[in-house]
């Protein structure tokens, strides 16, 4: 039904949307949201003071006044499309899995087994898949069901 061409095309767009949703690099993190769609909670006072100075080692300065999970930008840049097959695609971080878990323990969930991606991005995938199927007359005028999970 859906082919590797579709998954490669949509996979790249999903990674871009995910980075924008979670990290909001373009806005300096001001509109960053967790995987549930909520703004990130404030940092603890000591870390917040250090981050707002903008002088931490390798710090991305434009994120200094935000609660987004960006300090150096390494985690944000490491989220990439990892594999594309006939059945779908995988994306994520290859080096920072422990950081993702640490963020989750601190109520800053960017992905979890229960909720790997935000609902808006899930809906985007579903809309694009339905459009692709209908456009290519694979199954005319039917909704597409996709299993999204880890």
C-alpha positions as CSV (number, residue, x, y, z in Angstrom):
1,X,0.0,0.0,0.0
2,X,2.5,2.7,1.1
3,X,6.0,2.3,-0.4
4,X,9.5,3.1,0.6
5,X,9.4,6.3,-1.5
6,X,6.5,7.6,0.6
7,X,8.2,6.7,3.9
8,X,11.5,8.4,2.9
9,X,9.6,11.5,1.9
10,X,7.4,11.7,5.0
11,X,10.2,10.6,7.3
12,X,12.3,13.6,6.5
13,X,9.4,15.9,7.1
14,X,8.5,14.3,10.4
15,X,12.0,14.8,11.7
16,X,11.8,18.4,10.8
17,X,8.4,18.9,12.4
18,X,9.5,16.9,15.5
19,X,12.6,19.1,16.0
20,X,10.5,22.2,15.6
21,X,7.8,21.0,18.0
22,X,10.2,19.8,20.8
23,X,13.1,22.3,20.5
24,X,11.7,25.3,18.5
25,X,15.2,26.3,17.3
26,X,13.8,29.0,15.0
27,X,12.1,30.7,17.9
28,X,14.9,30.2,20.4
29,X,12.9,27.6,22.3
30,X,10.1,30.1,23.2
31,X,7.4,27.9,21.7
32,X,8.9,24.5,22.5
33,X,6.5,21.9,23.8
34,X,6.9,18.4,25.3
35,X,5.5,15.3,23.6
36,X,2.1,15.9,25.3
37,X,1.8,19.4,23.8
38,X,2.5,21.2,27.1
39,X,5.2,23.9,27.6
40,X,8.3,22.7,29.4
41,X,8.2,23.4,33.1
42,X,10.7,26.0,34.5
43,X,14.2,24.7,35.4
44,X,15.4,24.5,39.0
45,X,16.6,27.9,40.2
46,X,20.3,27.2,40.1
47,X,20.4,25.7,36.6
48,X,18.0,28.5,35.3
49,X,20.4,31.2,36.5
50,X,23.3,29.5,34.8
51,X,21.4,29.0,31.5
52,X,20.1,32.5,31.3
53,X,23.7,33.9,31.5
54,X,24.3,32.4,28.1
55,X,27.9,31.7,29.1
56,X,27.8,27.9,29.8
57,X,30.3,25.9,27.8
58,X,29.2,25.4,24.2
59,X,25.8,26.9,24.9
60,X,23.4,27.9,22.1
61,X,22.8,31.5,23.1
62,X,19.4,31.9,21.5
63,X,18.0,29.3,23.8
64,X,19.2,30.9,27.0
65,X,15.9,32.5,28.0
66,X,13.7,29.4,27.2
67,X,12.8,26.2,29.0
68,X,13.4,24.1,25.9
69,X,15.7,21.1,26.4
70,X,18.5,22.8,24.5
71,X,21.9,23.7,26.0
72,X,24.5,22.8,23.4
73,X,22.1,21.7,20.6
74,X,23.7,18.3,20.4
75,X,20.5,16.4,21.4
76,X,18.5,18.5,18.9
77,X,20.9,17.9,16.0
78,X,21.1,14.2,16.8
79,X,17.4,13.5,16.1
80,X,17.6,12.1,12.5
81,X,15.9,9.8,10.1
82,X,17.6,6.5,10.9
83,X,16.0,3.8,8.6
84,X,13.4,3.6,5.9
85,X,11.8,0.4,4.7
86,X,8.7,-0.6,2.7
87,X,6.8,-0.8,6.0
88,X,7.8,2.6,7.5
89,X,10.6,4.6,9.0
90,X,12.5,5.1,12.3
91,X,14.0,8.2,13.6
92,X,15.5,9.4,16.8
93,X,18.8,10.0,18.5
94,X,21.7,7.6,18.1
95,X,23.8,9.0,20.9
96,X,21.6,10.7,23.5
97,X,19.2,8.0,24.6
98,X,20.2,8.4,28.3
99,X,19.5,12.2,28.0
100,X,16.0,11.5,26.7
101,X,15.3,9.2,29.7
102,X,16.8,11.8,32.0
103,X,14.6,14.5,30.6
104,X,11.6,12.2,31.1
105,X,12.4,11.6,34.7
106,X,12.5,15.4,35.2
107,X,9.0,15.9,33.7
108,X,10.5,17.1,30.4
109,X,9.2,14.2,28.2
110,X,10.3,14.5,24.6
111,X,9.5,10.9,23.7
112,X,8.5,7.8,25.5
113,X,7.3,4.2,24.8
114,X,3.7,5.3,25.6
115,X,3.9,8.4,23.5
116,X,6.8,8.4,20.9
117,X,5.6,11.5,19.0
118,X,3.2,14.4,19.6
119,X,-0.4,14.0,18.5
120,X,-0.1,16.8,15.9
121,X,2.8,14.9,14.2
122,X,0.9,11.6,14.3
123,X,-2.1,13.4,12.7
124,X,0.2,14.9,10.1
125,X,1.5,11.4,9.2
126,X,-2.0,10.0,8.9
127,X,-3.2,12.9,6.7
128,X,-0.2,12.6,4.4
129,X,-0.6,8.8,4.2
130,X,-4.4,9.1,3.4
131,X,-3.6,11.7,0.7
132,X,-0.9,9.6,-0.8
133,X,-3.0,6.5,-1.0
134,X,-6.0,8.4,-2.5
135,X,-3.8,10.3,-5.0
136,X,-2.1,7.1,-6.2
137,X,-5.5,5.3,-6.2
138,X,-4.1,2.6,-4.0
139,X,-7.3,2.3,-2.0
140,X,-9.7,5.1,-3.2
141,X,-11.4,7.2,-0.5
142,X,-10.4,5.2,2.5
143,X,-8.7,6.2,5.7
144,X,-5.3,4.7,6.3
145,X,-4.4,3.1,9.6
146,X,-0.8,3.1,10.7
147,X,0.8,1.7,13.9
148,X,3.0,4.4,15.5
149,X,5.2,3.2,18.3
150,X,8.6,2.3,19.4
